[in-house]
């Protein structure tokens, strides 16, 4: 590590669970962030600040005025820009020592599988079940840990699905594709601005812990936040042996 890196990451290095070796592990890691909106903004910003060496942002949307109430990676002057371009600019301002790859696309199929295979950890910061299941399938196939988050109105949730552990459930064990779950959009339901910051920051924390090998984390648990009462609820998640996504693992 350079002298600048030792100084930049000194507060991490002071932690016994991280130290120089752990910080070097972060610098060598690659994080795939699906979605550069409300959750992806704080998650990616903390990953960059923490020194994750390569961050790949994937999103096909543009910055809109309605985003700015909560999507803190973007600004008024960037309205109309692709979110990944705006996001990359913000992350490079935070930490020019990391590599940020901006992909303006809605990755799926083999393209998504390719991106997942190249990642050390995946953060699902998307806003729909179809994408979440696509990402989950790719992570199970590649045995790459997945950090999932969601937020709507005053309610948030986060969990980790680690396909490297044969006892750990996958996202489809918790939300089966044929379960009849319906997408709810911020544009119609609304979302409390700081809520996405809380959940996105938690996703970053869980991703960093996975990269550092620090536990225990949220694997096998769903953490729910009632943002009105500011109450947390932790629910255990059992692996479904008949899950069509991970049952044959």
C-alpha positions as CSV (number, residue, x, y, z in Angstrom):
1,X,0.0,0.0,0.0
2,X,1.1,3.5,-0.7
3,X,1.6,6.2,2.0
4,X,-1.6,7.9,0.7
5,X,-3.5,4.7,1.0
6,X,-2.2,4.0,4.5
7,X,-3.5,7.5,5.5
8,X,-6.8,7.3,3.6
9,X,-7.7,4.0,5.1
10,X,-6.1,4.5,8.5
11,X,-9.3,4.2,10.5
12,X,-10.0,0.9,8.9
13,X,-6.5,-0.3,9.5
14,X,-6.8,0.6,13.2
15,X,-9.6,-2.0,13.5
16,X,-8.3,-5.4,14.6
17,X,-10.8,-7.2,12.3
18,X,-9.4,-5.3,9.2
19,X,-5.8,-4.1,9.6
20,X,-3.5,-3.7,6.6
21,X,-4.2,-7.2,5.3
22,X,-8.0,-6.7,5.3
23,X,-7.7,-3.4,3.6
24,X,-5.5,-4.9,0.9
25,X,-8.2,-7.6,0.5
26,X,-10.7,-4.8,-0.2
27,X,-8.4,-3.1,-2.6
28,X,-8.1,-6.4,-4.6
29,X,-11.9,-7.0,-4.6
30,X,-14.6,-6.3,-7.2
31,X,-18.2,-5.4,-6.3
32,X,-21.1,-5.5,-8.8
33,X,-23.8,-3.1,-7.9
34,X,-27.1,-3.6,-9.8
35,X,-29.0,-0.4,-9.7
36,X,-27.6,3.2,-9.3
37,X,-30.7,4.7,-7.6
38,X,-31.9,5.0,-4.0
39,X,-30.1,1.9,-2.6
40,X,-27.3,1.8,-5.0
41,X,-26.2,5.4,-4.2
42,X,-25.3,5.0,-0.6
43,X,-24.1,1.4,-1.1
44,X,-21.7,2.3,-3.9
45,X,-20.5,5.5,-2.2
46,X,-19.5,3.6,1.0
47,X,-17.8,0.8,-1.1
48,X,-15.8,3.5,-2.9
49,X,-14.9,5.3,0.3
50,X,-13.9,2.0,1.9
51,X,-11.5,1.2,-0.9
52,X,-13.1,-1.6,-2.8
53,X,-10.8,-1.7,-5.7
54,X,-13.2,-2.2,-8.6
55,X,-16.9,-1.2,-8.5
56,X,-19.1,-2.1,-11.5
57,X,-22.3,0.0,-11.7
58,X,-25.2,-1.4,-13.8
59,X,-28.3,0.7,-14.6
60,X,-30.1,1.7,-17.8
61,X,-31.9,4.8,-16.4
62,X,-31.2,8.5,-16.5
63,X,-31.2,11.0,-13.6
64,X,-34.6,12.6,-13.2
65,X,-35.6,15.5,-10.9
66,X,-37.8,13.1,-8.9
67,X,-34.8,11.0,-8.1
68,X,-33.0,13.7,-6.2
69,X,-35.1,13.5,-3.0
70,X,-33.2,10.3,-2.1
71,X,-30.6,9.2,-4.7
72,X,-27.7,11.0,-3.2
73,X,-25.1,9.9,-5.8
74,X,-26.7,12.3,-8.3
75,X,-27.2,16.1,-8.4
76,X,-29.4,18.7,-10.0
77,X,-26.7,19.5,-12.6
78,X,-26.7,15.9,-13.8
79,X,-30.4,15.6,-14.6
80,X,-30.7,13.8,-18.0
81,X,-27.3,12.0,-17.6
82,X,-27.2,8.2,-17.4
83,X,-27.2,7.3,-13.7
84,X,-24.1,5.2,-14.1
85,X,-22.2,8.1,-15.6
86,X,-23.3,10.4,-12.8
87,X,-22.6,7.8,-10.3
88,X,-19.1,7.2,-11.6
89,X,-18.3,10.9,-11.3
90,X,-19.5,11.0,-7.7
91,X,-17.5,7.8,-6.8
92,X,-14.3,9.1,-8.4
93,X,-14.7,12.4,-6.5
94,X,-14.9,10.4,-3.3
95,X,-12.0,8.1,-4.1
96,X,-10.0,8.5,-7.3
97,X,-7.9,5.4,-6.3
98,X,-10.6,2.9,-7.1
99,X,-11.8,1.8,-10.6
100,X,-15.4,2.4,-11.4
101,X,-17.0,0.8,-14.5
102,X,-20.2,2.4,-15.6
103,X,-22.5,0.1,-17.7
104,X,-25.6,1.7,-19.0
105,X,-27.6,-1.5,-19.6
106,X,-30.2,-3.8,-18.1
107,X,-28.0,-6.9,-17.8
108,X,-29.7,-10.3,-18.1
109,X,-29.0,-13.8,-19.3
110,X,-25.4,-14.7,-20.2
111,X,-24.3,-11.0,-19.9
112,X,-25.5,-10.9,-16.3
113,X,-23.9,-14.2,-15.6
114,X,-20.6,-12.9,-17.0
115,X,-20.7,-9.9,-14.8
116,X,-21.5,-11.9,-11.7
117,X,-18.7,-14.4,-12.4
118,X,-16.2,-11.5,-12.4
119,X,-17.4,-10.1,-9.1
120,X,-16.3,-10.9,-5.5
121,X,-19.7,-9.8,-4.2
122,X,-23.0,-8.7,-5.7
123,X,-25.3,-6.0,-4.3
124,X,-28.8,-6.1,-5.6
125,X,-30.1,-2.5,-5.4
126,X,-32.8,-3.0,-8.0
127,X,-36.5,-2.3,-7.6
128,X,-38.3,-5.3,-9.2
129,X,-38.7,-9.0,-8.6
130,X,-37.7,-10.0,-12.2
131,X,-34.3,-8.5,-11.8
132,X,-33.8,-9.8,-8.3
133,X,-34.5,-13.3,-9.4
134,X,-32.2,-13.0,-12.4
135,X,-29.4,-11.8,-10.2
136,X,-30.1,-14.5,-7.6
137,X,-29.9,-17.2,-10.3
138,X,-26.6,-15.9,-11.6
139,X,-25.2,-15.7,-8.1
140,X,-26.3,-19.2,-7.2
141,X,-24.7,-20.6,-10.4
142,X,-21.5,-18.7,-9.9
143,X,-21.4,-19.2,-6.1
144,X,-20.9,-15.5,-5.5
145,X,-22.4,-14.0,-2.4
146,X,-25.4,-11.7,-2.9
147,X,-26.4,-8.8,-0.7
148,X,-30.1,-7.9,-1.2
149,X,-32.0,-4.8,-0.1
150,X,-35.4,-3.2,-0.7
151,X,-37.2,-0.1,0.6
152,X,-40.7,1.3,0.0
153,X,-42.8,3.9,1.9
154,X,-41.4,3.6,5.5
155,X,-40.4,-0.1,5.3
156,X,-37.0,-1.6,4.5
157,X,-35.4,-5.0,4.4
158,X,-31.9,-6.5,3.9
159,X,-30.4,-10.0,3.7
160,X,-27.5,-11.9,2.5
161,X,-27.7,-15.0,0.3
162,X,-24.4,-16.8,0.2
163,X,-24.3,-19.7,-2.3
164,X,-20.8,-20.7,-1.1
165,X,-22.6,-22.1,2.0
166,X,-24.7,-25.2,1.2
167,X,-26.9,-24.5,4.2
168,X,-27.7,-20.9,3.2
169,X,-31.0,-20.1,1.4
170,X,-31.2,-18.2,-1.8
171,X,-33.5,-15.3,-2.6
172,X,-36.0,-17.7,-4.2
173,X,-36.2,-19.7,-1.0
174,X,-37.6,-16.6,0.6
175,X,-39.6,-15.1,-2.3
176,X,-40.5,-17.9,-4.8
177,X,-40.9,-16.8,-8.4
178,X,-44.4,-18.3,-8.4
179,X,-45.3,-16.8,-5.1
180,X,-47.5,-14.1,-6.6
181,X,-45.5,-11.2,-5.2
182,X,-46.2,-7.9,-6.9
183,X,-43.7,-5.1,-7.6
184,X,-44.5,-1.8,-5.9
185,X,-42.9,1.4,-7.2
186,X,-41.7,4.5,-5.5
187,X,-43.4,6.5,-8.2
188,X,-46.8,5.3,-7.0
189,X,-46.2,4.4,-3.3
190,X,-43.6,6.8,-2.3
191,X,-40.5,6.2,-0.1
192,X,-39.1,8.0,2.9
193,X,-35.8,9.5,1.8
194,X,-33.4,8.5,4.7
195,X,-34.8,4.9,4.6
196,X,-32.9,4.1,1.4
197,X,-29.8,5.5,2.9
198,X,-30.1,3.2,6.0
199,X,-30.7,0.1,3.9
200,X,-28.1,0.9,1.2
201,X,-25.5,1.6,3.9
202,X,-26.4,-1.8,5.5
203,X,-25.9,-3.5,2.1
204,X,-22.4,-1.9,1.9
205,X,-21.6,-3.0,5.4
206,X,-22.6,-6.6,4.7
207,X,-20.7,-6.6,1.4
208,X,-17.5,-5.3,3.1
209,X,-17.9,-8.0,5.9
210,X,-18.2,-10.7,3.3
211,X,-15.1,-9.5,1.5
212,X,-13.2,-9.3,4.8
213,X,-14.5,-12.6,6.2
214,X,-16.0,-10.8,9.2
215,X,-19.1,-12.4,10.7
216,X,-21.7,-13.3,11.6
217,X,-23.7,-11.4,9.0
218,X,-27.2,-11.5,7.6
219,X,-26.8,-14.8,5.8
220,X,-29.9,-16.9,6.7
221,X,-31.7,-13.9,8.2
222,X,-34.0,-11.3,6.9
223,X,-33.7,-7.9,8.7
224,X,-36.8,-5.8,8.6
225,X,-37.0,-2.1,9.5
226,X,-40.1,-0.2,10.4
227,X,-39.0,3.3,9.7
228,X,-41.9,5.0,11.5
229,X,-41.3,3.3,14.8
230,X,-37.6,2.8,14.1
231,X,-37.9,-0.9,15.1
232,X,-35.9,-3.8,13.7
233,X,-37.1,-7.3,13.3
234,X,-34.8,-10.2,12.5
235,X,-36.4,-13.3,10.9
236,X,-34.6,-16.6,10.3
237,X,-34.7,-18.0,6.8
238,X,-34.6,-21.7,6.1
239,X,-33.2,-23.1,2.9
240,X,-35.9,-24.8,0.8
241,X,-34.6,-28.2,-0.4
242,X,-37.1,-28.1,-3.2
243,X,-36.2,-24.6,-4.4
244,X,-36.0,-24.7,-8.2
245,X,-33.1,-22.2,-8.1
246,X,-30.8,-23.7,-5.5
247,X,-32.4,-27.0,-4.5
248,X,-30.0,-29.1,-6.6
249,X,-26.9,-27.3,-5.2
